[in-house]
C-alpha cells in the first residue's frame, strides 16, 4: 500500500507477520521509516487511520489528510 501521509510518501507492506514502512523520496529511492512503527495486530483497513493519528502533527493546509495513492 502506498500512502500520501501529509505530503510524505510511505510504502507499507507485510514482512514476516509485521508491517514494514518505507519512506519514498521524490527521486524514487526508498529507506526504512524508523519513526513510523505499526503494530502487527492492525489490519490493512486500519492503516490509514493509524498513520493519520501517528503523524497528525505534519498536517498542513496543503496536505491536510492521509490518503491511499496505490
Phi and psi in radians as a Rosetta constraint file:
Dihedral C 1 N 2 CA 2 C 2 CIRCULARHARMONIC -1.994 0.35
Dihedral N 2 CA 2 C 2 N 3 CIRCULARHARMONIC 2.263 0.35
Dihedral C 2 N 3 CA 3 C 3 CIRCULARHARMONIC -2.098 0.35
Dihedral N 3 CA 3 C 3 N 4 CIRCULARHARMONIC 2.558 0.35
Dihedral C 3 N 4 CA 4 C 4 CIRCULARHARMONIC -1.712 0.35
Dihedral N 4 CA 4 C 4 N 5 CIRCULARHARMONIC 1.845 0.35
Dihedral C 4 N 5 CA 5 C 5 CIRCULARHARMONIC -1.819 0.35
Dihedral N 5 CA 5 C 5 N 6 CIRCULARHARMONIC 1.524 0.35
Dihedral C 5 N 6 CA 6 C 6 CIRCULARHARMONIC 0.988 0.35
Dihedral N 6 CA 6 C 6 N 7 CIRCULARHARMONIC 0.724 0.35
Dihedral C 6 N 7 CA 7 C 7 CIRCULARHARMONIC 1.635 0.35
Dihedral N 7 CA 7 C 7 N 8 CIRCULARHARMONIC -0.091 0.35
Dihedral C 7 N 8 CA 8 C 8 CIRCULARHARMONIC -1.827 0.35
Dihedral N 8 CA 8 C 8 N 9 CIRCULARHARMONIC 2.264 0.35
Dihedral C 8 N 9 CA 9 C 9 CIRCULARHARMONIC -1.574 0.35
Dihedral N 9 CA 9 C 9 N 10 CIRCULARHARMONIC 2.077 0.35
Dihedral C 9 N 10 CA 10 C 10 CIRCULARHARMONIC -2.054 0.35
Dihedral N 10 CA 10 C 10 N 11 CIRCULARHARMONIC 2.412 0.35
Dihedral C 10 N 11 CA 11 C 11 CIRCULARHARMONIC -1.981 0.35
Dihedral N 11 CA 11 C 11 N 12 CIRCULARHARMONIC 2.159 0.35
Dihedral C 11 N 12 CA 12 C 12 CIRCULARHARMONIC -2.123 0.35
Dihedral N 12 CA 12 C 12 N 13 CIRCULARHARMONIC 2.252 0.35
Dihedral C 12 N 13 CA 13 C 13 CIRCULARHARMONIC -2.627 0.35
Dihedral N 13 CA 13 C 13 N 14 CIRCULARHARMONIC 2.836 0.35
Dihedral C 13 N 14 CA 14 C 14 CIRCULARHARMONIC -1.460 0.35
Dihedral N 14 CA 14 C 14 N 15 CIRCULARHARMONIC 2.366 0.35
Dihedral C 14 N 15 CA 15 C 15 CIRCULARHARMONIC -2.401 0.35
Dihedral N 15 CA 15 C 15 N 16 CIRCULARHARMONIC 2.009 0.35
Dihedral C 15 N 16 CA 16 C 16 CIRCULARHARMONIC 0.900 0.35
Dihedral N 16 CA 16 C 16 N 17 CIRCULARHARMONIC 0.898 0.35
Dihedral C 16 N 17 CA 17 C 17 CIRCULARHARMONIC 1.109 0.35
Dihedral N 17 CA 17 C 17 N 18 CIRCULARHARMONIC 0.363 0.35
Dihedral C 17 N 18 CA 18 C 18 CIRCULARHARMONIC -2.284 0.35
Dihedral N 18 CA 18 C 18 N 19 CIRCULARHARMONIC 2.780 0.35
Dihedral C 18 N 19 CA 19 C 19 CIRCULARHARMONIC -1.583 0.35
Dihedral N 19 CA 19 C 19 N 20 CIRCULARHARMONIC 2.292 0.35
Dihedral C 19 N 20 CA 20 C 20 CIRCULARHARMONIC -1.933 0.35
Dihedral N 20 CA 20 C 20 N 21 CIRCULARHARMONIC 2.351 0.35
Dihedral C 20 N 21 CA 21 C 21 CIRCULARHARMONIC -2.086 0.35
Dihedral N 21 CA 21 C 21 N 22 CIRCULARHARMONIC 2.225 0.35
Dihedral C 21 N 22 CA 22 C 22 CIRCULARHARMONIC -2.047 0.35
Dihedral N 22 CA 22 C 22 N 23 CIRCULARHARMONIC 2.435 0.35
Dihedral C 22 N 23 CA 23 C 23 CIRCULARHARMONIC -1.521 0.35
Dihedral N 23 CA 23 C 23 N 24 CIRCULARHARMONIC 2.319 0.35
Dihedral C 23 N 24 CA 24 C 24 CIRCULARHARMONIC -1.957 0.35
Dihedral N 24 CA 24 C 24 N 25 CIRCULARHARMONIC 2.088 0.35
Dihedral C 24 N 25 CA 25 C 25 CIRCULARHARMONIC -1.352 0.35
Dihedral N 25 CA 25 C 25 N 26 CIRCULARHARMONIC 2.986 0.35
Dihedral C 25 N 26 CA 26 C 26 CIRCULARHARMONIC -1.047 0.35
Dihedral N 26 CA 26 C 26 N 27 CIRCULARHARMONIC -0.496 0.35
Dihedral C 26 N 27 CA 27 C 27 CIRCULARHARMONIC -1.506 0.35
Dihedral N 27 CA 27 C 27 N 28 CIRCULARHARMONIC 0.012 0.35
Dihedral C 27 N 28 CA 28 C 28 CIRCULARHARMONIC 1.648 0.35
Dihedral N 28 CA 28 C 28 N 29 CIRCULARHARMONIC -0.151 0.35
Dihedral C 28 N 29 CA 29 C 29 CIRCULARHARMONIC -1.255 0.35
Dihedral N 29 CA 29 C 29 N 30 CIRCULARHARMONIC 2.548 0.35
Dihedral C 29 N 30 CA 30 C 30 CIRCULARHARMONIC -2.076 0.35
Dihedral N 30 CA 30 C 30 N 31 CIRCULARHARMONIC 2.541 0.35
Dihedral C 30 N 31 CA 31 C 31 CIRCULARHARMONIC -2.515 0.35
Dihedral N 31 CA 31 C 31 N 32 CIRCULARHARMONIC 2.707 0.35
Dihedral C 31 N 32 CA 32 C 32 CIRCULARHARMONIC -1.084 0.35
Dihedral N 32 CA 32 C 32 N 33 CIRCULARHARMONIC 2.277 0.35
Dihedral C 32 N 33 CA 33 C 33 CIRCULARHARMONIC -1.586 0.35
Dihedral N 33 CA 33 C 33 N 34 CIRCULARHARMONIC 1.543 0.35
Dihedral C 33 N 34 CA 34 C 34 CIRCULARHARMONIC -1.183 0.35
Dihedral N 34 CA 34 C 34 N 35 CIRCULARHARMONIC -0.325 0.35
Dihedral C 34 N 35 CA 35 C 35 CIRCULARHARMONIC -1.546 0.35
Dihedral N 35 CA 35 C 35 N 36 CIRCULARHARMONIC -0.030 0.35
Dihedral C 35 N 36 CA 36 C 36 CIRCULARHARMONIC -2.090 0.35
Dihedral N 36 CA 36 C 36 N 37 CIRCULARHARMONIC 1.769 0.35
Dihedral C 36 N 37 CA 37 C 37 CIRCULARHARMONIC -1.967 0.35
Dihedral N 37 CA 37 C 37 N 38 CIRCULARHARMONIC 2.154 0.35
Dihedral C 37 N 38 CA 38 C 38 CIRCULARHARMONIC -1.950 0.35
Dihedral N 38 CA 38 C 38 N 39 CIRCULARHARMONIC 2.215 0.35
Dihedral C 38 N 39 CA 39 C 39 CIRCULARHARMONIC -1.022 0.35
Dihedral N 39 CA 39 C 39 N 40 CIRCULARHARMONIC 2.403 0.35
Dihedral C 39 N 40 CA 40 C 40 CIRCULARHARMONIC -1.066 0.35
Dihedral N 40 CA 40 C 40 N 41 CIRCULARHARMONIC -0.441 0.35
Dihedral C 40 N 41 CA 41 C 41 CIRCULARHARMONIC -1.292 0.35
Dihedral N 41 CA 41 C 41 N 42 CIRCULARHARMONIC -0.235 0.35
Dihedral C 41 N 42 CA 42 C 42 CIRCULARHARMONIC -1.285 0.35
Dihedral N 42 CA 42 C 42 N 43 CIRCULARHARMONIC 2.501 0.35
Dihedral C 42 N 43 CA 43 C 43 CIRCULARHARMONIC -1.505 0.35
Dihedral N 43 CA 43 C 43 N 44 CIRCULARHARMONIC 2.891 0.35
Dihedral C 43 N 44 CA 44 C 44 CIRCULARHARMONIC -1.039 0.35
Dihedral N 44 CA 44 C 44 N 45 CIRCULARHARMONIC -0.616 0.35
Dihedral C 44 N 45 CA 45 C 45 CIRCULARHARMONIC -1.162 0.35
Dihedral N 45 CA 45 C 45 N 46 CIRCULARHARMONIC -0.325 0.35
Dihedral C 45 N 46 CA 46 C 46 CIRCULARHARMONIC -1.642 0.35
Dihedral N 46 CA 46 C 46 N 47 CIRCULARHARMONIC -0.112 0.35
Dihedral C 46 N 47 CA 47 C 47 CIRCULARHARMONIC -1.134 0.35
Dihedral N 47 CA 47 C 47 N 48 CIRCULARHARMONIC -0.782 0.35
Dihedral C 47 N 48 CA 48 C 48 CIRCULARHARMONIC -1.057 0.35
Dihedral N 48 CA 48 C 48 N 49 CIRCULARHARMONIC -0.814 0.35
Dihedral C 48 N 49 CA 49 C 49 CIRCULARHARMONIC -1.101 0.35
Dihedral N 49 CA 49 C 49 N 50 CIRCULARHARMONIC -0.727 0.35
Dihedral C 49 N 50 CA 50 C 50 CIRCULARHARMONIC -1.141 0.35
Dihedral N 50 CA 50 C 50 N 51 CIRCULARHARMONIC -0.837 0.35
Dihedral C 50 N 51 CA 51 C 51 CIRCULARHARMONIC -1.098 0.35
Dihedral N 51 CA 51 C 51 N 52 CIRCULARHARMONIC -0.676 0.35
Dihedral C 51 N 52 CA 52 C 52 CIRCULARHARMONIC -1.062 0.35
Dihedral N 52 CA 52 C 52 N 53 CIRCULARHARMONIC -0.797 0.35
Dihedral C 52 N 53 CA 53 C 53 CIRCULARHARMONIC -1.130 0.35
Dihedral N 53 CA 53 C 53 N 54 CIRCULARHARMONIC -0.716 0.35
Dihedral C 53 N 54 CA 54 C 54 CIRCULARHARMONIC -1.181 0.35
Dihedral N 54 CA 54 C 54 N 55 CIRCULARHARMONIC -0.697 0.35
Dihedral C 54 N 55 CA 55 C 55 CIRCULARHARMONIC -1.920 0.35
Dihedral N 55 CA 55 C 55 N 56 CIRCULARHARMONIC 0.298 0.35
Dihedral C 55 N 56 CA 56 C 56 CIRCULARHARMONIC -0.974 0.35
Dihedral N 56 CA 56 C 56 N 57 CIRCULARHARMONIC -0.426 0.35
Dihedral C 56 N 57 CA 57 C 57 CIRCULARHARMONIC -1.183 0.35
Dihedral N 57 CA 57 C 57 N 58 CIRCULARHARMONIC -0.246 0.35
Dihedral C 57 N 58 CA 58 C 58 CIRCULARHARMONIC -1.569 0.35
Dihedral N 58 CA 58 C 58 N 59 CIRCULARHARMONIC -0.045 0.35
Dihedral C 58 N 59 CA 59 C 59 CIRCULARHARMONIC -1.081 0.35
Dihedral N 59 CA 59 C 59 N 60 CIRCULARHARMONIC 2.488 0.35
Dihedral C 59 N 60 CA 60 C 60 CIRCULARHARMONIC -2.499 0.35
Dihedral N 60 CA 60 C 60 N 61 CIRCULARHARMONIC 3.030 0.35
Dihedral C 60 N 61 CA 61 C 61 CIRCULARHARMONIC -1.078 0.35
Dihedral N 61 CA 61 C 61 N 62 CIRCULARHARMONIC -0.656 0.35
Dihedral C 61 N 62 CA 62 C 62 CIRCULARHARMONIC -1.305 0.35
Dihedral N 62 CA 62 C 62 N 63 CIRCULARHARMONIC -0.587 0.35
Dihedral C 62 N 63 CA 63 C 63 CIRCULARHARMONIC -2.294 0.35
Dihedral N 63 CA 63 C 63 N 64 CIRCULARHARMONIC 1.392 0.35
Dihedral C 63 N 64 CA 64 C 64 CIRCULARHARMONIC -1.511 0.35
Dihedral N 64 CA 64 C 64 N 65 CIRCULARHARMONIC -0.164 0.35
Dihedral C 64 N 65 CA 65 C 65 CIRCULARHARMONIC -2.464 0.35
Dihedral N 65 CA 65 C 65 N 66 CIRCULARHARMONIC 2.930 0.35
Dihedral C 65 N 66 CA 66 C 66 CIRCULARHARMONIC -1.756 0.35
Dihedral N 66 CA 66 C 66 N 67 CIRCULARHARMONIC 2.275 0.35
Dihedral C 66 N 67 CA 67 C 67 CIRCULARHARMONIC -2.437 0.35
Dihedral N 67 CA 67 C 67 N 68 CIRCULARHARMONIC 2.649 0.35
Dihedral C 67 N 68 CA 68 C 68 CIRCULARHARMONIC -1.352 0.35
Dihedral N 68 CA 68 C 68 N 69 CIRCULARHARMONIC 2.271 0.35
Dihedral C 68 N 69 CA 69 C 69 CIRCULARHARMONIC -1.651 0.35
Dihedral N 69 CA 69 C 69 N 70 CIRCULARHARMONIC -0.821 0.35
